[in-house]
Amino acid sequence: MAGRFAPRPPRPTVRGGQAGVPAAVPRQAAAPGRVRTWAPDGPLDLGLVLGPLRRGQGDPTFRATPDGSVWRTGRTPLGPGTLRVSAHGGKVRGEAWGPGAEWLLEQLPELLGAADDPSAFVPRHRLLALTRHRRPGLRLTRTGLVLESLIPSVLEQKVTTVEAYAAWRMLVRTYGEPAPGPAAGRMYVMPAPRTWALIPSWEWHRAGVDDKRASTVLRAVRVAARLEEAARMPPERARERLELVPGIGPWTSAETVQRSHGAADAVTVGDLHLPGIVGWALAGDRNADDAEMLRLLEPYAGQRHRAARLILLSGRVPPRRAPRMPKGDIGRL
């Protein structure tokens, strides 16, 4: 978690101009999409809300363009789709393409935090109060899709984010399908469950994914329909269902429901960096472990994930005193 949110998530900035259609996109892909306009009931920062869905700068399923728009692809219950979101004058405009367009637009308000309640958070520390004041547009996204958050979270188990992001890029570009519509850049929809299941073992190896993580993904996609049902469950029940799959533990289930459910209390336990960051920010203790982190976050019960995000957004992290975790490359073995 810490590597993806600290110190600040990617945020699109408005510089004028319009996003052009890449030359490689077929002419028919530029057909007008379905459109929906929605007015949030408070401040909304697209970068803060949707940033957690981005898996690195080169994520083929996510783009932030210079005109301030955010593009993302998704494999919805109705099929693949592409969504472009832009905000102007207090209103949000969503435009979608592909078989999943209608589903993506129906889900648009929840994607942008309509189901989230920021007022439920009561700061108990000055740092969090100041950060919330400076970031009024923070809301917790809810995608309503489980597998698209679960698989990249599995790829991130016990490796650097650089390695995990590279694996995600390679696998999605190789086995996914081109995004429908005039997608910004070379965007792709992640593979269908059956396609994940058919990826040869040597291709996982080339992507730098070890057998343990690859096997976990394969076990998950075999029960993909049952896991997607968890999107309609409360976060704790959803986590219980996810953790029935061998290889999926509390860290992975928390990282998943934070995005699929907008779970405000799903704090990530088992992270390499997060306990030290929380401990340093709230108590000056860079050596805090999971138990100490949970103790410090106890005053925010019900909102612990939001508290952790605000800590990461504050930029108050302990100074580095050791080399970065070395990057492995099993693809060269």
C-alpha positions as CSV (number, residue, x, y, z in Angstrom):
1,M,0.0,0.0,0.0
2,A,2.6,2.5,1.0
3,G,4.5,2.3,-2.2
4,R,1.5,3.2,-4.2
5,F,0.1,6.1,-2.2
6,A,3.1,7.9,-0.7
7,P,3.7,10.7,-0.8
8,R,1.1,11.8,-3.4
9,P,-1.0,9.9,-6.0
10,P,-0.9,10.8,-9.6
11,R,-3.1,13.8,-10.3
12,P,-4.2,15.0,-13.7
13,T,-3.7,18.8,-14.3
14,V,-5.6,21.0,-16.7
15,R,-3.3,22.5,-19.3
16,G,-5.8,23.1,-22.1
17,G,-6.2,21.2,-25.4
18,Q,-8.1,18.1,-26.2
19,A,-6.9,14.5,-26.1
20,G,-6.3,13.3,-29.6
21,V,-7.1,9.9,-31.0
22,P,-3.9,7.8,-31.5
23,A,-3.1,7.0,-35.1
24,A,-3.0,3.3,-34.3
25,V,-6.6,3.2,-33.2
26,P,-9.0,2.1,-36.0
27,R,-11.3,4.8,-37.4
28,Q,-14.4,3.0,-36.2
29,A,-13.2,3.1,-32.6
30,A,-13.7,6.9,-32.5
31,A,-17.5,6.6,-32.7
32,P,-19.3,8.6,-30.1
33,G,-19.7,6.9,-26.8
34,R,-22.5,6.9,-24.2
35,V,-22.5,10.0,-22.0
36,R,-23.5,10.6,-18.4
37,T,-23.3,13.8,-16.4
38,W,-23.2,13.7,-12.6
39,A,-22.9,16.4,-10.0
40,P,-21.0,15.4,-6.7
41,D,-22.3,16.8,-3.5
42,G,-18.9,18.2,-2.4
43,P,-15.3,18.8,-3.6
44,L,-13.9,16.1,-5.8
45,D,-10.3,15.5,-6.9
46,L,-10.2,13.0,-9.7
47,G,-6.5,12.3,-9.1
48,L,-7.0,11.5,-5.4
49,V,-10.1,9.4,-5.9
50,L,-9.0,7.4,-8.9
51,G,-5.2,7.4,-8.3
52,P,-5.3,4.1,-6.3
53,L,-6.6,2.3,-9.4
54,R,-3.4,3.1,-11.3
55,R,-0.7,0.4,-11.2
56,G,2.4,2.5,-12.2
57,Q,3.0,5.1,-14.8
58,G,2.7,2.7,-17.7
59,D,-0.5,0.9,-16.6
60,P,-2.3,-0.1,-19.8
61,T,-5.7,0.1,-18.1
62,F,-5.3,3.7,-16.8
63,R,-4.3,7.0,-18.3
64,A,-4.4,10.6,-17.0
65,T,-4.2,13.1,-19.9
66,P,-3.0,16.7,-20.0
67,D,-6.6,18.0,-20.5
68,G,-7.4,16.8,-17.0
69,S,-9.3,13.7,-18.0
70,V,-8.9,10.2,-16.5
71,W,-9.3,7.2,-18.7
72,R,-9.7,3.6,-17.4
73,T,-10.7,0.3,-18.8
74,G,-12.7,-2.5,-17.1
75,R,-14.0,-5.9,-17.7
76,T,-17.6,-5.5,-16.5
77,P,-20.4,-8.1,-16.2
78,L,-21.6,-6.9,-19.6
79,G,-18.2,-7.1,-21.3
80,P,-15.1,-4.9,-21.8
81,G,-15.4,-1.1,-21.7
82,T,-13.5,2.1,-21.7
83,L,-14.5,5.1,-19.5
84,R,-13.3,8.7,-19.8
85,V,-14.0,11.0,-16.8
86,S,-13.6,14.7,-16.7
87,A,-14.6,17.4,-14.3
88,H,-15.7,21.0,-15.2
89,G,-17.7,23.6,-13.3
90,G,-18.7,21.4,-10.4
91,K,-20.0,18.6,-12.7
92,V,-18.4,15.3,-13.8
93,R,-18.8,14.1,-17.4
94,G,-18.4,10.4,-18.1
95,E,-18.2,9.0,-21.6
96,A,-17.9,5.2,-22.2
97,W,-17.4,2.8,-25.1
98,G,-17.8,-0.9,-25.7
99,P,-20.2,-3.6,-24.5
100,G,-19.5,-2.5,-20.8
101,A,-20.2,1.2,-21.4
102,E,-23.7,1.2,-19.9
103,W,-22.5,-0.6,-16.8
104,L,-19.5,1.7,-16.3
105,L,-21.7,4.8,-16.5
106,E,-24.2,3.3,-14.1
107,Q,-21.4,2.8,-11.7
108,L,-19.8,6.2,-12.2
109,P,-21.1,7.9,-9.0
110,E,-19.8,5.1,-6.8
111,L,-16.5,5.0,-8.7
112,L,-16.1,8.7,-7.8
113,G,-17.0,8.2,-4.1
114,A,-20.8,8.8,-4.0
115,A,-21.1,5.9,-1.6
116,D,-18.3,7.2,0.6
117,D,-19.0,9.4,3.6
118,P,-15.9,11.6,4.4
119,S,-17.8,13.4,7.2
120,A,-17.7,10.1,9.2
121,F,-14.0,10.7,9.8
122,V,-13.1,12.7,12.9
123,P,-9.4,13.7,13.1
124,R,-7.7,12.9,16.4
125,H,-4.3,14.2,15.4
126,R,-3.3,17.6,14.1
127,L,-1.4,16.1,11.1
128,L,-4.6,14.3,9.9
129,A,-6.7,17.4,10.4
130,L,-4.4,19.5,8.4
131,T,-4.1,17.0,5.6
132,R,-7.8,16.5,5.3
133,H,-8.2,20.3,5.2
134,R,-5.7,20.5,2.4
135,R,-7.2,17.6,0.5
136,P,-11.0,18.2,0.6
137,G,-11.5,16.3,-2.7
138,L,-10.4,12.9,-1.2
139,R,-13.1,10.3,-1.5
140,L,-12.8,6.5,-1.5
141,T,-13.5,4.9,-4.9
142,R,-15.7,1.8,-5.2
143,T,-15.3,0.0,-8.6
144,G,-17.8,-2.8,-7.9
145,L,-15.3,-5.2,-9.6
146,V,-13.2,-7.6,-7.6
147,L,-10.9,-9.4,-10.0
148,E,-9.4,-6.3,-11.6
149,S,-8.1,-5.2,-8.1
150,L,-7.3,-8.7,-6.8
151,I,-5.0,-9.9,-9.6
152,P,-2.6,-6.9,-9.5
153,S,-2.6,-7.1,-5.7
154,V,-1.5,-10.8,-5.9
155,L,1.2,-9.7,-8.3
156,E,2.4,-7.2,-5.7
157,Q,2.9,-9.8,-2.9
158,K,6.4,-9.7,-1.4
159,V,8.1,-7.9,-4.4
160,T,8.9,-4.3,-5.2
161,T,6.1,-2.2,-6.8
162,V,8.5,-1.8,-9.8
163,E,8.5,-5.5,-10.4
164,A,4.8,-5.9,-9.9
165,Y,3.9,-3.0,-12.2
166,A,6.2,-4.4,-14.9
167,A,4.5,-7.8,-14.6
168,W,1.0,-6.3,-14.8
169,R,2.0,-4.2,-17.9
170,M,3.5,-7.2,-19.7
171,L,0.7,-9.6,-19.0
172,V,-2.2,-7.2,-19.8
173,R,-0.6,-6.0,-23.0
174,T,0.2,-9.5,-24.2
175,Y,-3.1,-11.2,-23.2
176,G,-5.6,-8.4,-22.8
177,E,-7.6,-6.9,-25.6
178,P,-7.4,-3.4,-27.1
179,A,-9.6,-1.0,-25.3
180,P,-12.8,0.0,-27.2
181,G,-13.3,3.6,-28.3
182,P,-10.7,6.3,-28.8
183,A,-8.7,5.3,-25.8
184,A,-5.8,7.6,-24.8
185,G,-2.5,5.9,-25.7
186,R,-2.2,2.2,-26.1
187,M,-4.8,1.1,-23.6
188,Y,-6.0,-2.5,-23.0
189,V,-8.7,-4.3,-21.1
190,M,-7.3,-6.9,-18.7
191,P,-7.6,-10.5,-19.8
192,A,-10.8,-12.5,-19.2
193,P,-10.6,-15.2,-16.4
194,R,-10.3,-18.0,-19.0
195,T,-7.4,-16.2,-20.7
196,W,-5.6,-15.8,-17.4
197,A,-6.0,-19.5,-16.8
198,L,-4.4,-20.3,-20.2
199,I,-1.3,-18.3,-19.8
200,P,1.7,-20.7,-20.2
201,S,4.0,-21.1,-17.2
202,W,7.0,-19.7,-19.1
203,E,5.1,-16.5,-19.8
204,W,4.5,-16.0,-16.1
205,H,8.3,-16.6,-15.7
206,R,9.1,-14.0,-18.4
207,A,6.9,-11.5,-16.7
208,G,8.9,-12.0,-13.5
209,V,6.1,-13.8,-11.6
210,D,7.1,-16.7,-9.5
211,D,5.1,-20.0,-9.3
212,K,3.5,-19.1,-5.9
213,R,1.9,-15.8,-7.2
214,A,1.0,-17.3,-10.6
215,S,-0.7,-20.3,-8.9
216,T,-2.7,-17.9,-6.7
217,V,-3.9,-16.0,-9.7
218,L,-4.9,-19.3,-11.4
219,R,-6.8,-20.5,-8.3
220,A,-8.6,-17.2,-8.2
221,V,-9.7,-17.1,-11.8
222,R,-11.1,-20.6,-11.6
223,V,-13.6,-19.3,-9.1
224,A,-13.9,-15.8,-10.7
225,A,-17.7,-15.8,-10.7
226,R,-17.9,-16.5,-7.0
227,L,-15.3,-13.9,-6.2
228,E,-17.1,-11.2,-8.3
229,E,-20.2,-12.0,-6.2
230,A,-18.3,-10.6,-3.2
231,A,-18.6,-7.1,-4.7
232,R,-22.2,-7.1,-3.4
233,M,-21.2,-8.2,0.1
234,P,-20.1,-6.1,3.1
235,P,-16.3,-5.7,3.0
236,E,-15.6,-8.1,5.9
237,R,-17.7,-10.9,4.4
238,A,-16.0,-10.2,1.0
239,R,-12.6,-10.5,2.6
240,E,-13.6,-13.8,4.2
241,R,-14.6,-15.1,0.8
242,L,-11.4,-13.9,-0.9
243,E,-9.3,-15.5,1.8
244,L,-10.8,-18.9,1.1
245,V,-8.5,-19.0,-1.9
246,P,-5.1,-20.4,-0.9
247,G,-2.5,-17.7,-1.4
248,I,-4.9,-14.8,-0.6
249,G,-4.3,-13.4,2.9
250,P,-5.3,-10.3,4.9
251,W,-2.8,-8.1,3.0
252,T,-4.2,-9.0,-0.4
253,S,-7.9,-9.0,0.6
254,A,-7.5,-5.5,2.2
255,E,-5.8,-4.1,-0.9
256,T,-8.7,-5.5,-3.0
257,V,-11.7,-4.3,-1.0
258,Q,-10.2,-0.9,-0.6
259,R,-10.8,-0.5,-4.3
260,S,-13.7,-2.8,-5.1
261,H,-15.8,-1.8,-2.1
262,G,-14.4,1.6,-1.0
263,A,-13.8,0.0,2.4
264,A,-12.9,2.9,4.8
265,D,-11.8,0.5,7.6
266,A,-9.8,-2.0,5.6
267,V,-6.3,-1.1,6.9
268,T,-3.5,-3.0,5.2
269,V,-1.8,-5.3,7.6
270,G,1.4,-7.1,6.6
271,D,2.8,-4.2,4.6
272,L,6.6,-3.7,4.6
273,H,6.5,0.1,5.0
274,L,3.1,1.1,6.3
275,P,3.5,0.4,10.0
276,G,6.7,2.4,10.2
277,I,5.1,5.3,8.3
278,V,2.0,5.3,10.6
279,G,4.2,4.9,13.7
280,W,6.4,7.8,12.6
281,A,3.6,10.1,11.7
282,L,1.5,9.5,14.9
283,A,4.1,8.7,17.5
284,G,7.6,9.3,16.1
285,D,8.2,5.5,16.1
286,R,9.7,4.4,12.8
287,N,10.0,0.8,14.1
288,A,6.3,0.3,14.7
289,D,5.0,-3.2,13.8
290,D,1.5,-4.2,12.7
291,A,0.2,-4.4,16.3
292,E,1.5,-1.0,17.2
293,M,0.0,0.5,14.0
294,L,-3.4,-1.0,14.8
295,R,-3.1,0.4,18.3
296,L,-2.3,3.9,17.0
297,L,-5.2,3.7,14.5
298,E,-7.7,2.5,17.1
299,P,-9.2,6.0,17.6
300,Y,-10.2,5.8,13.9
301,A,-12.0,2.5,14.1
302,G,-14.3,2.3,11.1
303,Q,-12.1,4.8,9.2
304,R,-8.7,3.3,9.6
305,H,-8.0,3.0,5.9
306,R,-8.9,6.6,5.3
307,A,-6.6,7.6,8.2
308,A,-3.8,5.7,6.7
309,R,-4.3,7.4,3.3
310,L,-4.3,10.8,4.9
311,I,-1.0,9.9,6.6
312,L,0.5,8.9,3.3
313,L,-0.8,12.0,1.6
314,S,0.7,14.2,4.3
315,G,4.2,13.3,3.0
316,R,5.4,12.8,6.6
317,V,7.5,9.6,6.2
318,P,10.6,8.5,8.2
319,P,13.9,9.4,6.5
320,R,15.4,6.5,4.6
321,R,18.3,4.8,6.3
322,A,18.7,1.6,4.3
323,P,19.1,0.7,0.6
324,R,15.9,0.0,-1.3
325,M,14.8,-3.6,-1.6
326,P,16.7,-5.1,-4.5
327,K,14.8,-5.8,-7.6
328,G,14.7,-9.4,-8.7
329,D,14.4,-10.7,-12.2
330,I,13.5,-14.4,-12.4
331,G,12.8,-14.0,-16.1
332,R,16.6,-14.0,-16.6
333,L,17.1,-17.3,-14.8
